Amino acid sequence: MRQFSGRVLLRMPKELHRDLAEEAFHDGKSINQLCLEALVSRRALKQYDPWRMVERVWQANKDTPVEEVEREVATAISEVRRAKNRRRG
């Protein structure tokens, strides 16, 4: 099997290079780190199967009373809304 060095030369438009450099600077990262994060995220998304996750959640909670599930979902929604409001304010 072929050996890989772990190095890739990536050509991109100058505007994108500038935008990535600015984002990296503001995030305290290198352009390489940003690109690596994007590639790893893309790979993870390609492997993600939402129906498999739904099945796991359903299996784990199928004996839970409906009222309890509704209460937990309502609580989770409220927490997300509070967190979004804190970020805005």
C-alpha positions, 0 to 999 in steps of 0.5 A: 500500500502507498505511504502518505506523508500527511501533507497536501498542497491546497490551491484556493482563490486569494479571497478565500485565503484572506478570509481563512487567514482572518478567521484563523487569526480571530480564533487563535488558530492556524489556517491548517487547523481550520482546514483540518477541522473542516475536513474532519467535520465533513468526514463525520457528517458523511458517516452520520446516520440520523435514523440510526441515532433515532433508533438508539434513542427510541430503544433506550426510552421505549419503556419511558412513560410518554408524559416523562418524555414530553416533560424532558423534551419541553425542559430541553427546549427551554434550556436551548432557548435560554442559552440562545437568549444569553448569547444574544444579550 
